[in-house]
Structure formats: C-alpha cells, structure tokens
Amino acid sequence: MRHLFLALMFMFSSFASAATVAGAEESSFIYDPHGARDPFLPLVTAGGAIITYETEFVVSEMALEGIISDGNGRIAIINGNIVEAGQMIGLYMVQSIAEDRVILLKGAETSVLQLKKEE
C-alpha cells in the first residue's frame, strides 16, 4: 500500500511540474510561416508522382489582389499571401504599401505592383 501511495505521489508531482513548464513555453512561442510549405497541399499526385511547389516568386508572375487599410496601417494580398511592409515574399521585401500599389525590393532592384481597378 505504501508503494502505491508513493507511486501516485510521484506521478502527480511529475504531471504538475510538466503542466507548469508547458504553460510557460506556450506564451513565448510565435510561429513564423515565412518559407513554410502549406500543410494542406498534396505532396504526391494520384499516380504517385512527387509534386514540387515553387517558393520563389518572379515579379511578372505576382498579382496584387487587394490592399486593406484599417487606420493603423495597410496589408496587401499578393498571390494569396498576406504581407505587411517589411515582410518578405519570396526573395522580395515589401518596402511600402500605398493605397493602390505595393513597392518591392530585391537588392537594388525596385518593382511596383499596381492594384487593378475593376470596371
């Protein structure tokens, strides 16, 4: 009986300390999805061929899909990716987001993505 009591006390104390450590780590972790693969996209085709997804963007293939402004700043949607000024999309850094355009930098190269107006 004494061994059972000691075993239960040991298990309870281990569980309590693990819960405390897990709670401390949870608040300090920040996920950065930059460069990560979308986990919902398939890795192979139905025939078994491996699918590769290009992570590098070329400006000519980029589409500025929208710009959202909330008074505190702006975010842009480029090829389905939500970005803010200072973030990277492929090898390009978003330098600034204006009302109707996004300016991208790649080294010394500057590119402008213009928002297309609906007619």
PAPA-558807 format. One line per field, with one value per residue: residue number from 1; x, y, z negated of N, C-alpha, C in turn; residue in one letter. Coordinates in steps of 0.1 Angstrom, whole numbers, plus 5000, padded with zeros to 4 digits. Last residue first. Layout:
num: (NUM | ...);
nu: (X | ...);
nv: (Y | ...);
nw: (Z | ...);
cau: (X | ...);
cav: (Y | ...);
caw: (Z | ...);
cu: (X | ...);
cv: (Y | ...);
cw: (Z | ...);
residuo: (A | ...);
//
This chain:
num: (119 | 118 | 117 | 116 | 115 | 114 | 113 | 112 | 111 | 110 | 109 | 108 | 107 | 106 | 105 | 104 | 103 | 102 | 101 | 100 | 99 | 98 | 97 | 96 | 95 | 94 | 93 | 92 | 91 | 90 | 89 | 88 | 87 | 86 | 85 | 84 | 83 | 82 | 81 | 80 | 79 | 78 | 77 | 76 | 75 | 74 | 73 | 72 | 71 | 70 | 69 | 68 | 67 | 66 | 65 | 64 | 63 | 62 | 61 | 60 | 59 | 58 | 57 | 56 | 55 | 54 | 53 | 52 | 51 | 50 | 49 | 48 | 47 | 46 | 45 | 44 | 43 | 42 | 41 | 40 | 39 | 38 | 37 | 36 | 35 | 34 | 33 | 32 | 31 | 30 | 29 | 28 | 27 | 26 | 25 | 24 | 23 | 22 | 21 | 20 | 19 | 18 | 17 | 16 | 15 | 14 | 13 | 12 | 11 | 10 | 9 | 8 | 7 | 6 | 5 | 4 | 3 | 2 | 1);
nu: (4863 | 4886 | 4921 | 4948 | 4976 | 5009 | 5040 | 5072 | 5106 | 5140 | 5172 | 5191 | 5174 | 5144 | 5113 | 5082 | 5053 | 5020 | 4991 | 4971 | 4980 | 5010 | 5034 | 5070 | 5086 | 5088 | 5114 | 5117 | 5119 | 5088 | 5083 | 5089 | 5080 | 5078 | 5043 | 5028 | 5007 | 4993 | 4990 | 4977 | 4994 | 4992 | 4976 | 4987 | 4978 | 4985 | 4975 | 4955 | 4935 | 4933 | 4932 | 4943 | 4944 | 4947 | 4964 | 4989 | 5007 | 5036 | 5051 | 5069 | 5085 | 5085 | 5092 | 5098 | 5087 | 5068 | 5064 | 5062 | 5050 | 5058 | 5033 | 5011 | 4987 | 4978 | 5008 | 5020 | 5014 | 4988 | 4984 | 4983 | 5006 | 5027 | 5060 | 5075 | 5084 | 5069 | 5054 | 5063 | 5048 | 5061 | 5061 | 5054 | 5033 | 5042 | 5061 | 5044 | 5029 | 5049 | 5056 | 5032 | 5030 | 5052 | 5045 | 5022 | 5034 | 5051 | 5032 | 5018 | 5038 | 5044 | 5020 | 5018 | 5040 | 5033 | 5010 | 5022 | 5039 | 5020 | 5008);
nv: (5474 | 5476 | 5483 | 5466 | 5480 | 5472 | 5468 | 5477 | 5472 | 5478 | 5464 | 5459 | 5434 | 5440 | 5454 | 5467 | 5485 | 5485 | 5506 | 5522 | 5532 | 5514 | 5499 | 5492 | 5469 | 5437 | 5420 | 5389 | 5363 | 5356 | 5383 | 5396 | 5428 | 5455 | 5458 | 5425 | 5401 | 5371 | 5355 | 5355 | 5372 | 5394 | 5417 | 5439 | 5463 | 5493 | 5510 | 5520 | 5521 | 5498 | 5486 | 5463 | 5454 | 5427 | 5414 | 5416 | 5389 | 5379 | 5374 | 5394 | 5388 | 5355 | 5337 | 5305 | 5281 | 5257 | 5225 | 5193 | 5161 | 5129 | 5105 | 5089 | 5095 | 5115 | 5131 | 5143 | 5162 | 5188 | 5213 | 5218 | 5230 | 5249 | 5253 | 5284 | 5310 | 5322 | 5318 | 5317 | 5317 | 5321 | 5313 | 5320 | 5306 | 5280 | 5278 | 5278 | 5254 | 5235 | 5238 | 5230 | 5204 | 5193 | 5195 | 5177 | 5153 | 5148 | 5146 | 5123 | 5103 | 5104 | 5097 | 5070 | 5059 | 5061 | 5044 | 5020 | 5015 | 5012 | 4988);
nw: (5635 | 5609 | 5612 | 5598 | 5582 | 5592 | 5579 | 5587 | 5577 | 5576 | 5569 | 5551 | 5535 | 5542 | 5530 | 5540 | 5533 | 5543 | 5547 | 5537 | 5512 | 5505 | 5487 | 5491 | 5494 | 5490 | 5506 | 5524 | 5526 | 5512 | 5494 | 5461 | 5446 | 5448 | 5447 | 5449 | 5466 | 5475 | 5506 | 5530 | 5545 | 5520 | 5503 | 5477 | 5452 | 5434 | 5403 | 5388 | 5407 | 5422 | 5455 | 5478 | 5512 | 5535 | 5553 | 5574 | 5585 | 5601 | 5624 | 5625 | 5602 | 5591 | 5562 | 5550 | 5545 | 5563 | 5553 | 5568 | 5562 | 5575 | 5585 | 5581 | 5592 | 5577 | 5565 | 5533 | 5515 | 5514 | 5489 | 5463 | 5453 | 5473 | 5460 | 5452 | 5457 | 5428 | 5405 | 5373 | 5341 | 5310 | 5276 | 5250 | 5240 | 5238 | 5217 | 5195 | 5198 | 5195 | 5168 | 5156 | 5165 | 5152 | 5125 | 5125 | 5132 | 5110 | 5089 | 5097 | 5096 | 5068 | 5057 | 5067 | 5055 | 5028 | 5027 | 5035 | 5013 | 4992 | 5000);
cau: (4855 | 4875 | 4907 | 4940 | 4963 | 4998 | 5028 | 5059 | 5095 | 5127 | 5160 | 5190 | 5187 | 5152 | 5128 | 5090 | 5067 | 5030 | 5003 | 4968 | 4965 | 5002 | 5021 | 5058 | 5091 | 5077 | 5109 | 5114 | 5132 | 5099 | 5075 | 5094 | 5080 | 5090 | 5056 | 5029 | 5020 | 4990 | 4998 | 4971 | 4993 | 4999 | 4974 | 4985 | 4983 | 4980 | 4985 | 4968 | 4938 | 4924 | 4937 | 4934 | 4950 | 4940 | 4949 | 4984 | 4994 | 5030 | 5041 | 5060 | 5076 | 5090 | 5083 | 5104 | 5085 | 5078 | 5058 | 5071 | 5047 | 5060 | 5044 | 5023 | 4995 | 4971 | 4996 | 5021 | 5028 | 4993 | 4986 | 4971 | 5004 | 5013 | 5051 | 5070 | 5091 | 5077 | 5052 | 5066 | 5050 | 5055 | 5063 | 5066 | 5031 | 5031 | 5065 | 5054 | 5022 | 5042 | 5066 | 5038 | 5020 | 5052 | 5056 | 5021 | 5024 | 5056 | 5042 | 5011 | 5031 | 5055 | 5026 | 5008 | 5039 | 5045 | 5009 | 5012 | 5044 | 5029 | 5000);
cav: (5482 | 5469 | 5488 | 5468 | 5474 | 5482 | 5461 | 5482 | 5468 | 5482 | 5464 | 5473 | 5440 | 5428 | 5455 | 5456 | 5486 | 5479 | 5499 | 5514 | 5530 | 5526 | 5496 | 5500 | 5482 | 5447 | 5426 | 5404 | 5370 | 5351 | 5374 | 5391 | 5413 | 5450 | 5464 | 5439 | 5407 | 5384 | 5357 | 5348 | 5358 | 5392 | 5403 | 5436 | 5450 | 5486 | 5506 | 5517 | 5533 | 5499 | 5496 | 5465 | 5462 | 5436 | 5410 | 5423 | 5396 | 5383 | 5364 | 5393 | 5400 | 5365 | 5345 | 5317 | 5291 | 5268 | 5238 | 5203 | 5174 | 5139 | 5114 | 5087 | 5085 | 5103 | 5131 | 5134 | 5160 | 5174 | 5210 | 5213 | 5216 | 5248 | 5247 | 5271 | 5299 | 5325 | 5309 | 5325 | 5310 | 5329 | 5308 | 5326 | 5320 | 5283 | 5278 | 5288 | 5267 | 5236 | 5241 | 5243 | 5213 | 5193 | 5202 | 5191 | 5159 | 5149 | 5157 | 5136 | 5106 | 5107 | 5110 | 5081 | 5059 | 5068 | 5058 | 5025 | 5017 | 5023 | 5000);
caw: (5644 | 5616 | 5609 | 5610 | 5580 | 5592 | 5582 | 5583 | 5585 | 5571 | 5578 | 5555 | 5536 | 5542 | 5532 | 5536 | 5538 | 5534 | 5551 | 5549 | 5514 | 5507 | 5493 | 5487 | 5489 | 5492 | 5494 | 5524 | 5524 | 5520 | 5502 | 5474 | 5447 | 5440 | 5450 | 5444 | 5462 | 5468 | 5493 | 5519 | 5549 | 5532 | 5506 | 5491 | 5455 | 5445 | 5414 | 5381 | 5399 | 5410 | 5446 | 5467 | 5501 | 5527 | 5553 | 5563 | 5587 | 5589 | 5620 | 5636 | 5602 | 5601 | 5570 | 5554 | 5534 | 5564 | 5554 | 5562 | 5566 | 5565 | 5589 | 5573 | 5599 | 5576 | 5573 | 5545 | 5518 | 5515 | 5503 | 5469 | 5450 | 5469 | 5470 | 5448 | 5463 | 5440 | 5416 | 5385 | 5354 | 5321 | 5290 | 5256 | 5242 | 5247 | 5231 | 5196 | 5198 | 5208 | 5179 | 5153 | 5168 | 5167 | 5130 | 5121 | 5140 | 5124 | 5089 | 5096 | 5109 | 5079 | 5054 | 5071 | 5069 | 5033 | 5024 | 5043 | 5026 | 4992 | 5000);
cu: (4840 | 4867 | 4897 | 4926 | 4954 | 4985 | 5016 | 5048 | 5082 | 5117 | 5147 | 5178 | 5185 | 5166 | 5134 | 5105 | 5075 | 5044 | 5011 | 4980 | 4962 | 4988 | 5014 | 5046 | 5080 | 5082 | 5099 | 5110 | 5130 | 5112 | 5085 | 5083 | 5085 | 5090 | 5067 | 5042 | 5019 | 5004 | 4995 | 4979 | 4987 | 4999 | 4980 | 4983 | 4979 | 4986 | 4977 | 4979 | 4952 | 4927 | 4927 | 4940 | 4940 | 4949 | 4941 | 4969 | 4990 | 5017 | 5033 | 5048 | 5065 | 5080 | 5091 | 5094 | 5091 | 5076 | 5069 | 5064 | 5056 | 5057 | 5045 | 5035 | 5008 | 4979 | 4990 | 5008 | 5030 | 5008 | 4992 | 4972 | 4991 | 5010 | 5037 | 5060 | 5086 | 5085 | 5060 | 5065 | 5053 | 5058 | 5055 | 5068 | 5043 | 5030 | 5055 | 5059 | 5032 | 5035 | 5059 | 5047 | 5025 | 5041 | 5057 | 5033 | 5022 | 5047 | 5049 | 5021 | 5024 | 5048 | 5036 | 5013 | 5029 | 5045 | 5021 | 5010 | 5035 | 5035 | 5009);
cv: (5479 | 5478 | 5479 | 5473 | 5477 | 5474 | 5471 | 5473 | 5473 | 5478 | 5468 | 5475 | 5455 | 5433 | 5441 | 5459 | 5475 | 5480 | 5494 | 5507 | 5521 | 5522 | 5510 | 5496 | 5491 | 5460 | 5437 | 5408 | 5385 | 5358 | 5369 | 5383 | 5409 | 5435 | 5459 | 5445 | 5421 | 5389 | 5371 | 5349 | 5350 | 5377 | 5402 | 5421 | 5447 | 5472 | 5498 | 5513 | 5532 | 5512 | 5498 | 5476 | 5465 | 5443 | 5420 | 5422 | 5403 | 5391 | 5368 | 5383 | 5399 | 5376 | 5354 | 5324 | 5304 | 5278 | 5248 | 5217 | 5184 | 5153 | 5125 | 5096 | 5082 | 5091 | 5117 | 5135 | 5152 | 5173 | 5195 | 5210 | 5210 | 5233 | 5246 | 5266 | 5285 | 5313 | 5312 | 5316 | 5319 | 5322 | 5317 | 5322 | 5327 | 5298 | 5282 | 5289 | 5279 | 5250 | 5243 | 5247 | 5228 | 5203 | 5203 | 5200 | 5174 | 5156 | 5159 | 5148 | 5120 | 5111 | 5114 | 5095 | 5070 | 5069 | 5066 | 5040 | 5023 | 5026 | 5013);
cw: (5644 | 5624 | 5616 | 5605 | 5592 | 5590 | 5581 | 5588 | 5579 | 5581 | 5571 | 5565 | 5539 | 5545 | 5532 | 5539 | 5532 | 5540 | 5540 | 5554 | 5526 | 5509 | 5493 | 5494 | 5483 | 5485 | 5497 | 5510 | 5523 | 5516 | 5513 | 5481 | 5460 | 5441 | 5442 | 5448 | 5457 | 5462 | 5487 | 5506 | 5537 | 5534 | 5520 | 5492 | 5470 | 5446 | 5425 | 5391 | 5392 | 5402 | 5434 | 5458 | 5491 | 5517 | 5544 | 5563 | 5574 | 5593 | 5608 | 5633 | 5613 | 5602 | 5579 | 5563 | 5538 | 5553 | 5554 | 5564 | 5560 | 5570 | 5578 | 5576 | 5592 | 5582 | 5571 | 5552 | 5530 | 5519 | 5504 | 5483 | 5456 | 5466 | 5464 | 5459 | 5459 | 5444 | 5429 | 5397 | 5365 | 5334 | 5300 | 5270 | 5249 | 5250 | 5241 | 5210 | 5200 | 5209 | 5192 | 5164 | 5166 | 5171 | 5145 | 5126 | 5137 | 5133 | 5103 | 5096 | 5108 | 5092 | 5064 | 5068 | 5074 | 5048 | 5029 | 5040 | 5036 | 5005 | 5000);
residuo: (E | E | K | K | L | Q | L | V | S | T | E | A | G | K | L | L | I | V | R | D | E | A | I | S | Q | V | M | Y | L | G | I | M | Q | G | A | E | V | I | N | G | N | I | I | A | I | R | G | N | G | D | S | I | I | G | E | L | A | M | E | S | V | V | F | E | T | E | Y | T | I | I | A | G | G | A | T | V | L | P | L | F | P | D | R | A | G | H | P | D | Y | I | F | S | S | E | E | A | G | A | V | T | A | A | S | A | F | S | S | F | M | F | M | L | A | L | F | L | H | R | M);
//
